[in-house]
Amino acid sequence: MRSLAFAVAYWVLSISYGLSAAFAALIPGRDATAAVIRAYVRRMVQAMRVLAGIRIEVRGRERLPSGAFIIASKHQSWGDGFATYDQFDDLAFVTGDHLEKFPLLGTVLRKLGAIVVNNCGGREARESLKQRGADAHREGRRILIYPEGNLARVGEKFRYRSGVWHMYRDFDMPVVPLASNLGLFWPQEEFEKTPGTATLEFLDPIPTGLDKEEFLARLEAAVETRTAELIAEARGGSVVPAVRVLAPDEVRRAAEAGRA
């Protein structure tokens, strides 16, 4: 019943606030649209707590640097975005272009200043990250990115992609790794929810100036190690490292290579 109640609230909130945001997008400037989205996020986090029984505990806020920075987060749940966005007054975020297929959502995303990239990656995605990320950087906004580019199951991880490093290098901004075990309570996009306390933990910032290999290795180690620890803490068991799996685009390329 909890999962059903939350599902109903999810769609009611998403449709009503989505329409409100679309009308707000007609107003000059970004403030009106941003205010609607902040209210939407607050209501979603509230619905997670009241209806689904999922509380969010946030740790490590004292580690956040002043000024603009990049948050590189583990992504196990559709709820990650709500929980993280709720921690900041004005957060730019990187998202795939699949969201633009929903009516009016593309307009809202553009008005919000979201950084929309091609889901298939490649040169086009890097250029979009560079151009739209530069806009957020000039405005002094924090930027949220999911470096794996996909929703991972609990206990799994994807290859960490280089987009986050390109922003780190181009904008000379520190990167804050973010670990999460929310996938234990709201797995990926699944209907079934499990009540409990999920943890988001901001980790020590990665300073600027590292080369690509060192940066990505340090980021992955920080996020995956702490995520595995948070999962073990919630389950009351031992720490089990995540298993590397192929992302959908990697599976597709492998299949195409096999047919060639």
Residue pairs with C-beta under 8 A, 6 or more apart in sequence:
2 51
2 52
2 53
2 193
2 195
3 52
3 191
3 192
3 193
5 51
5 52
6 47
6 48
6 51
6 52
6 193
7 191
9 47
9 51
10 44
10 47
13 40
13 43
13 44
13 47
14 40
17 36
17 37
17 39
17 40
17 43
18 40
18 104
18 105
18 108
19 104
20 36
21 33
21 36
21 37
21 40
21 108
21 111
22 104
22 107
22 108
24 32
24 33
24 35
24 36
24 111
25 32
25 33
25 107
25 108
25 111
27 33
30 111
30 112
30 113
33 108
33 111
33 112
34 90
34 112
37 85
37 108
37 112
38 85
38 89
41 82
41 85
41 86
42 86
44 79
44 82
45 56
45 82
45 83
45 86
48 54
48 55
48 56
48 79
48 82
48 83
48 186
49 55
49 56
52 185
52 186
52 193
52 195
53 193
53 195
53 196
54 79
54 182
54 185
54 186
54 193
54 194
54 195
54 196
54 197
54 198
55 196
55 197
55 198
56 83
56 86
56 182
56 197
56 198
56 199
56 200
57 197
57 198
57 199
57 200
58 87
58 199
58 200
58 201
58 202
59 199
59 200
59 201
59 202
60 201
60 202
60 203
61 87
61 202
63 176
63 202
63 203
63 204
63 205
64 176
64 202
64 205
65 174
65 176
65 205
67 140
68 136
68 137
68 140
68 141
68 142
68 143
68 171
68 173
69 142
69 143
69 173
69 174
69 175
69 176
69 205
70 142
70 143
70 144
70 145
70 164
70 167
70 168
70 171
70 173
70 174
70 175
70 176
71 84
71 142
71 143
71 144
71 145
71 175
71 176
71 178
71 202
72 145
72 146
72 147
72 164
72 175
72 176
72 177
72 178
72 219
72 223
73 80
73 84
73 144
73 145
73 146
73 147
73 177
73 178
73 180
73 223
74 80
74 146
74 148
74 152
74 178
74 179
74 180
74 223
74 224
74 227
75 146
75 148
75 150
75 151
75 152
75 180
76 151
76 152
76 153
76 154
76 180
76 181
76 182
76 183
76 184
76 187
76 188
76 227
77 151
77 180
77 182
77 183
77 185
77 186
77 187
77 188
78 151
78 186
78 188
78 189
79 182
79 185
79 186
79 198
80 146
80 180
80 182
81 93
81 144
83 180
83 182
83 198
83 200
84 91
84 144
84 178
84 200
85 91
85 93
85 144
87 200
88 142
90 141
90 142
91 141
91 142
91 143
91 144
92 113
92 114
92 115
92 133
92 136
92 139
92 141
92 142
92 143
92 144
93 114
93 115
93 143
93 144
93 145
94 114
94 115
94 116
94 117
94 129
94 133
94 143
94 144
94 145
94 146
94 163
95 109
95 114
95 115
95 116
95 117
96 116
96 117
96 118
96 119
96 149
97 116
97 117
97 118
97 119
98 119
99 105
99 106
99 109
99 116
100 106
100 109
100 116
106 116
109 116
110 116
113 132
113 135
113 136
113 139
113 141
114 132
115 128
115 129
115 132
115 133
115 136
115 143
115 145
116 128
116 132
117 124
117 125
117 128
117 129
117 163
118 124
118 125
118 128
119 149
119 249
120 249
121 149
121 161
121 163
121 249
125 163
126 163
126 166
129 163
129 166
129 167
130 166
130 167
130 170
133 143
133 167
133 170
133 171
134 170
134 171
136 143
137 143
137 171
137 173
143 167
143 173
145 163
145 164
145 167
147 160
147 161
147 163
147 164
147 216
147 219
147 220
147 223
148 157
148 158
148 159
148 160
148 161
148 247
149 158
149 161
149 163
149 247
150 158
150 247
150 248
151 188
151 189
152 158
152 183
152 242
152 245
153 183
153 187
153 188
154 181
154 183
154 184
154 187
154 231
155 231
155 240
155 242
155 243
156 242
156 243
156 244
156 245
157 220
157 224
157 242
157 243
157 244
157 245
158 244
158 245
158 246
158 247
159 244
159 247
159 250
160 216
160 219
160 220
162 212
162 216
164 175
164 216
164 219
165 212
165 215
165 216
167 173
168 175
168 206
168 208
168 215
169 212
172 208
173 208
174 205
174 206
174 207
174 208
175 205
175 206
175 215
175 219
176 202
176 203
176 205
176 206
177 202
177 203
177 204
177 206
177 219
177 222
177 223
177 226
178 200
178 201
178 202
178 203
178 223
179 199
179 200
179 201
179 203
179 222
179 223
179 226
179 227
179 229
179 230
180 198
180 199
180 200
180 201
180 227
180 230
181 198
181 199
181 227
181 230
181 231
181 233
181 234
182 198
182 199
182 200
184 194
184 196
184 198
184 231
184 234
184 235
185 193
185 194
185 195
185 196
185 198
186 193
186 194
186 198
196 234
197 234
198 234
199 230
199 233
199 234
201 226
201 230
203 222
203 223
203 226
204 222
206 215
206 218
206 219
206 222
210 218
224 241
224 242
225 241
227 242
228 239
228 240
228 241
228 242
229 239
231 239
231 240
232 238
232 239
232 240
246 254
